[in-house]
Amino acid sequence: MLSDQTNPNLVPAPNLTGLSTSALLESASTLPPLPTYSMLSGGWHCQQTLQGHTSWVRSVAFSPDGRHIASGSGDKRAALWSLPRSKRLAFLEGHAGWVRCVAFSPDGRWLASAGNDNTIRLWDVYSQQLVSTLQGHHDWVRAVTFSADGKYLFSGSQDQTIRVWQLGQTSPIRVLTGHEHWVRAIAVTSDGNTLISGGQDRQVHLHRLQRRGTHHVLNHPTEIHSVATSPNNWLLATAGANGYVRFWKVNSGRLITEFQAHSAAVNCVSFSPDAKLLATASSDKTVRIWHIDSGRLVSILQGHSGWVWSASFAPDNRTLVSGGWNGEIKVWSR
């Protein structure tokens, strides 16, 4: 059962018996003490709604400084928004198909967008101008992300490959294979060692980019919609069509635990920058926020009128952006 029917904010904790935060994250000596559940459980509300897209919003992202939001939509446009003024800075036009994914570079200077025209476009955030168009995939591009040093861009596609691009070049420097169906989601650890990919083939691949460690293939009961790594590179979260979230160890590929986060598909998982919270966005029209240390549900964010495709935390850990089926972008805060 997903929740206690007498109190929807109380849910059975995932099976983390004997696993403290230090055991889960193995970094208690380097991270500040975690707040208690009660310190995080209240006050989340919709601060504002950003409108302008004329089709669903598939992807949203916060810039590293928290001053901008990027969105990608079925109206074939990406968009840049300024906070806290709630102002749309620009529509970034040029894609010939749906824009399925957006990602900021770590320094906030560049924005990557990609989608159904099989291309990745790189934009200058300051001027809102197109810098380059990367071509090489033979099918829709479903995921993009930058390396932590900002030198490389990774893209995952329905052509079953992940391509590695060096900024400044227009041809991929490496092509990663192994998936037997679409690549739907990717993430890279901040140390640059491991690229994680999740696919329609119900597999998660742990690619060791620096040839350190074992390449693991992890099996899922359903297709995978989203993958995310904790800021300290230790924990991997995966989610998919069955509404469950799974936690794995990045170094060994060992499954730690799983729990039912939603009654419908989970389309996105996202860690807060301080590694204390996990956000899950779902086809049940909600975003849920989970306290990682206790495994308990912190808040249910309601207000989207359709599927929620994406969610992303701001650097302040107190603000979250989500995008959904009706084309609206919601900014939540506590």
C-alpha positions as CSV (number, residue, x, y, z in Angstrom):
1,M,0.0,0.0,0.0
2,L,1.4,3.4,-1.0
3,S,0.2,5.4,1.9
4,D,-1.7,5.3,5.2
5,Q,-5.3,6.2,4.3
6,T,-5.8,8.1,7.5
7,N,-2.8,10.4,6.8
8,P,-1.6,10.6,3.2
9,N,1.7,12.1,4.4
10,L,2.7,8.9,6.2
11,V,4.0,6.1,4.0
12,P,5.8,2.9,4.9
13,A,9.5,3.6,4.8
14,P,11.5,1.7,2.1
15,N,13.3,-1.3,3.5
16,L,16.4,0.6,4.8
17,T,16.7,-1.4,8.0
18,G,20.2,-1.0,9.4
19,L,21.2,1.5,6.7
20,S,21.8,5.0,8.1
21,T,22.6,7.9,5.9
22,S,26.3,7.2,6.4
23,A,25.7,3.7,5.2
24,L,23.7,4.8,2.2
25,L,26.0,7.6,1.2
26,E,29.2,6.6,2.9
27,S,30.2,10.2,3.3
28,A,28.9,11.3,6.7
29,S,32.4,12.6,7.6
30,T,32.3,15.1,4.6
31,L,28.7,16.1,4.6
32,P,27.0,18.4,7.1
33,P,24.6,16.6,9.5
34,L,21.2,15.7,8.0
35,P,18.1,17.6,9.2
36,T,15.4,15.6,10.9
37,Y,12.3,14.5,9.0
38,S,10.2,17.1,10.8
39,M,12.5,19.9,9.7
40,L,11.8,19.0,6.0
41,S,8.2,17.9,6.1
42,G,6.3,21.1,5.8
43,G,5.7,24.2,3.8
44,W,6.1,23.1,0.2
45,H,3.7,25.1,-2.0
46,C,3.4,26.3,-5.6
47,Q,5.1,29.7,-5.8
48,Q,4.3,30.5,-9.4
49,T,3.2,29.0,-12.7
50,L,5.1,29.8,-15.9
51,Q,3.1,29.7,-19.1
52,G,3.9,30.1,-22.8
53,H,4.5,26.7,-24.2
54,T,1.7,25.5,-26.5
55,S,2.3,21.8,-25.9
56,W,3.5,19.5,-23.1
57,V,6.7,20.3,-21.3
58,R,8.9,17.2,-21.3
59,S,12.0,18.5,-19.6
60,V,12.9,21.3,-17.1
61,A,16.2,22.2,-15.5
62,F,17.6,24.8,-13.1
63,S,20.8,26.7,-14.0
64,P,23.7,26.1,-11.5
65,D,23.3,29.6,-10.0
66,G,19.5,29.1,-9.7
67,R,18.8,32.3,-11.7
68,H,17.4,30.6,-14.8
69,I,15.0,27.7,-15.7
70,A,15.2,25.9,-19.1
71,S,12.3,23.9,-20.6
72,G,11.8,21.7,-23.6
73,S,8.4,21.2,-25.2
74,G,6.4,19.4,-27.7
75,D,5.9,22.8,-29.5
76,K,9.4,22.2,-30.9
77,R,10.9,24.9,-28.8
78,A,13.2,25.2,-25.8
79,A,12.7,28.2,-23.5
80,L,14.7,30.2,-21.0
81,W,13.1,31.8,-18.0
82,S,14.5,34.2,-15.4
83,L,13.8,33.9,-11.7
84,P,12.6,35.4,-9.4
85,R,11.1,37.8,-11.9
86,S,9.1,35.0,-13.6
87,K,10.0,36.4,-17.0
88,R,10.5,34.4,-20.1
89,L,13.8,35.5,-21.6
90,A,13.5,33.7,-25.0
91,F,12.1,30.9,-26.9
92,L,15.0,29.0,-28.5
93,E,13.7,28.0,-31.9
94,G,15.1,25.8,-34.7
95,H,14.3,22.2,-33.7
96,A,12.3,20.4,-36.4
97,G,10.6,18.1,-33.8
98,W,9.6,17.8,-30.2
99,V,12.3,19.0,-27.7
100,R,12.5,16.1,-25.2
101,C,15.5,17.2,-23.0
102,V,17.4,20.2,-21.9
103,A,20.6,20.5,-19.7
104,F,22.7,23.4,-18.5
105,S,26.5,23.2,-18.5
106,P,28.1,23.3,-15.0
107,D,29.2,26.9,-15.4
108,G,25.7,27.9,-16.6
109,R,27.0,29.4,-19.9
110,W,25.6,26.8,-22.3
111,L,22.3,25.1,-22.7
112,A,21.9,21.8,-24.6
113,S,18.5,20.8,-26.1
114,A,17.6,17.7,-28.1
115,G,14.6,15.8,-29.4
116,N,12.8,14.3,-32.3
117,D,14.8,15.8,-35.1
118,N,17.8,13.6,-34.0
119,T,20.0,16.6,-33.2
120,I,21.5,18.3,-30.2
121,R,21.6,22.1,-30.2
122,L,24.0,24.1,-28.1
123,W,22.8,27.6,-27.0
124,D,24.6,30.6,-25.4
125,V,22.5,31.3,-22.3
126,Y,23.7,34.9,-22.1
127,S,22.8,35.9,-25.7
128,Q,20.2,33.2,-26.3
129,Q,21.8,32.4,-29.6
130,L,22.5,29.1,-31.3
131,V,26.2,28.1,-31.0
132,S,26.2,24.7,-32.8
133,T,24.1,21.8,-34.0
134,L,25.4,18.3,-33.3
135,Q,24.4,15.6,-35.7
136,G,25.2,11.9,-35.6
137,H,22.2,10.1,-34.0
138,H,19.9,8.2,-36.3
139,D,16.8,8.5,-34.2
140,W,15.2,10.7,-31.6
141,V,17.5,12.0,-28.8
142,R,15.8,11.4,-25.4
143,A,18.5,12.5,-22.9
144,V,21.4,14.9,-22.6
145,T,23.8,15.8,-19.8
146,F,27.1,17.5,-19.3
147,S,30.2,16.2,-17.6
148,A,31.0,17.9,-14.3
149,D,34.0,19.7,-15.7
150,G,31.9,21.1,-18.6
151,K,34.2,19.7,-21.3
152,Y,31.9,17.0,-22.6
153,L,28.3,16.4,-23.5
154,F,26.6,13.0,-23.5
155,S,23.4,12.2,-25.5
156,G,21.2,9.1,-25.4
157,S,19.0,8.1,-28.3
158,Q,16.4,5.8,-29.7
159,D,19.2,4.5,-32.0
160,Q,20.3,2.5,-28.9
161,T,23.6,4.5,-28.5
162,I,25.1,7.1,-26.2
163,R,27.4,9.5,-27.9
164,V,30.1,11.5,-26.3
165,W,30.8,15.0,-27.6
166,Q,33.7,17.3,-26.8
167,L,32.6,20.9,-26.6
168,G,33.9,22.8,-29.6
169,Q,33.7,19.8,-31.9
170,T,30.8,18.8,-34.0
171,S,31.4,15.1,-34.3
172,P,31.2,12.6,-31.4
173,I,34.5,11.4,-30.0
174,R,33.0,8.2,-28.7
175,V,30.0,6.0,-29.2
176,L,28.8,3.7,-26.4
177,T,26.7,0.7,-27.2
178,G,25.1,-2.3,-25.4
179,H,21.4,-1.4,-25.1
180,E,19.0,-3.5,-27.1
181,H,16.3,-0.9,-27.3
182,W,15.9,2.9,-26.9
183,V,18.2,4.8,-24.5
184,R,15.7,6.8,-22.5
185,A,17.8,8.3,-19.7
186,I,21.4,9.1,-18.8
187,A,23.3,10.6,-15.9
188,V,27.0,11.0,-15.2
189,T,28.8,11.0,-11.8
190,S,30.5,14.2,-10.8
191,D,33.9,12.5,-10.7
192,G,33.5,11.7,-14.4
193,N,34.1,8.0,-13.9
194,T,30.7,6.5,-14.5
195,L,28.0,7.2,-17.1
196,I,24.6,5.6,-16.3
197,S,22.1,4.8,-19.0
198,G,18.6,3.4,-18.7
199,G,16.6,2.0,-21.6
200,Q,13.4,0.7,-23.0
201,D,15.1,-2.7,-22.8
202,R,14.7,-2.7,-19.0
203,Q,18.4,-2.4,-18.5
204,V,20.6,0.0,-16.6
205,H,24.2,0.2,-17.9
206,L,27.1,1.5,-15.8
207,H,29.7,2.6,-18.3
208,R,33.2,3.2,-16.7
209,L,34.4,6.1,-18.8
210,Q,37.9,6.1,-17.3
211,R,38.3,2.3,-17.4
212,R,38.2,2.1,-13.6
213,G,35.7,-0.4,-12.2
214,T,33.5,-3.0,-13.8
215,H,30.8,-2.3,-16.4
216,H,27.6,-3.5,-14.8
217,V,24.3,-4.3,-16.4
218,L,21.4,-4.0,-14.0
219,N,18.0,-5.5,-14.7
220,H,14.7,-3.7,-14.2
221,P,11.1,-5.2,-14.2
222,T,9.9,-2.5,-16.6
223,E,11.3,0.0,-19.0
224,I,13.4,2.8,-17.4
225,H,12.3,6.4,-17.6
226,S,14.8,8.1,-15.4
227,V,18.2,7.7,-13.7
228,A,20.0,10.0,-11.3
229,T,23.2,9.9,-9.1
230,S,23.6,11.3,-5.7
231,P,26.0,14.3,-5.5
232,N,28.7,12.3,-3.8
233,N,28.7,9.6,-6.6
234,W,27.7,6.8,-4.3
235,L,24.0,6.3,-4.8
236,L,22.0,5.6,-8.0
237,A,18.3,6.1,-8.3
238,T,16.3,4.5,-11.1
239,A,12.6,4.6,-11.9
240,G,10.2,3.5,-14.6
241,A,6.8,2.4,-15.7
242,N,5.8,0.4,-12.6
243,G,5.9,3.4,-10.2
244,Y,8.8,2.0,-8.2
245,V,12.1,3.6,-7.3
246,R,15.2,1.5,-6.9
247,F,18.4,2.5,-5.1
248,W,21.8,1.0,-6.2
249,K,25.4,1.4,-5.3
250,V,27.2,3.0,-8.1
251,N,30.6,1.3,-7.5
252,S,29.3,-2.3,-7.3
253,G,25.9,-2.1,-9.0
254,R,24.3,-3.8,-5.9
255,L,20.6,-3.2,-5.3
256,I,20.1,-1.6,-1.9
257,T,16.3,-1.2,-1.8
258,E,13.2,-0.4,-3.8
259,F,9.8,1.1,-2.9
260,Q,6.6,2.1,-4.6
261,A,6.8,5.9,-4.9
262,H,3.6,6.4,-7.1
263,S,0.6,4.5,-8.3
264,A,1.5,5.3,-11.9
265,A,4.7,5.5,-13.9
266,V,7.6,7.5,-12.4
267,N,8.9,9.8,-15.2
268,C,11.7,11.5,-13.4
269,V,13.9,11.2,-10.3
270,S,16.1,14.0,-9.1
271,F,18.4,14.4,-6.0
272,S,18.6,17.7,-4.2
273,P,22.1,19.1,-4.4
274,D,22.7,18.5,-0.6
275,A,21.6,14.8,-1.1
276,K,18.9,15.0,1.6
277,L,15.9,14.8,-0.7
278,L,14.7,12.9,-3.7
279,A,12.0,14.2,-6.0
280,T,9.8,11.9,-8.1
281,A,7.6,13.1,-10.9
282,S,4.8,10.8,-12.1
283,S,1.9,10.2,-14.5
284,D,-0.4,10.3,-11.4
285,K,-0.2,14.1,-11.8
286,T,2.0,14.7,-8.7
287,V,5.5,15.3,-7.6
288,R,6.6,13.6,-4.4
289,I,9.5,14.6,-2.2
290,W,11.2,11.9,-0.2
291,H,13.6,12.2,2.8
292,I,16.4,9.9,1.9
293,D,17.7,9.3,5.5
294,S,14.4,8.1,6.8
295,G,12.8,6.9,3.5
296,R,9.7,8.8,4.4
297,L,7.4,10.9,2.2
298,V,8.0,14.6,2.9
299,S,5.4,16.2,0.6
300,I,3.0,15.6,-2.2
301,L,2.9,18.5,-4.7
302,Q,-0.4,18.7,-6.5
303,G,-1.5,21.2,-9.1
304,H,-0.6,19.7,-12.5
305,S,-3.7,18.7,-14.5
306,G,-1.9,15.9,-16.3
307,W,1.2,13.7,-16.3
308,V,4.3,15.3,-14.8
309,W,7.3,14.6,-17.0
310,S,10.2,16.3,-15.2
311,A,11.4,17.8,-11.9
312,S,14.6,19.5,-10.9
313,F,15.9,21.1,-7.7
314,A,17.4,24.5,-7.5
315,P,20.9,24.9,-5.8
316,D,19.2,26.3,-2.6
317,N,17.6,22.8,-2.0
318,R,14.3,24.7,-1.1
319,T,13.0,25.3,-4.6
320,L,11.8,22.8,-7.2
321,V,10.6,23.2,-10.8
322,S,8.3,20.7,-12.6
323,G,6.9,20.5,-16.1
324,G,3.9,18.5,-17.3
325,W,1.4,17.5,-20.0
326,N,-0.6,20.7,-20.1
327,G,2.4,22.9,-21.0
328,E,2.7,24.6,-17.6
329,I,5.9,24.9,-15.6
330,K,5.4,25.1,-11.8
331,V,7.9,26.5,-9.4
332,W,7.6,25.1,-5.8
333,S,9.3,26.3,-2.7
334,R,9.3,25.8,1.1
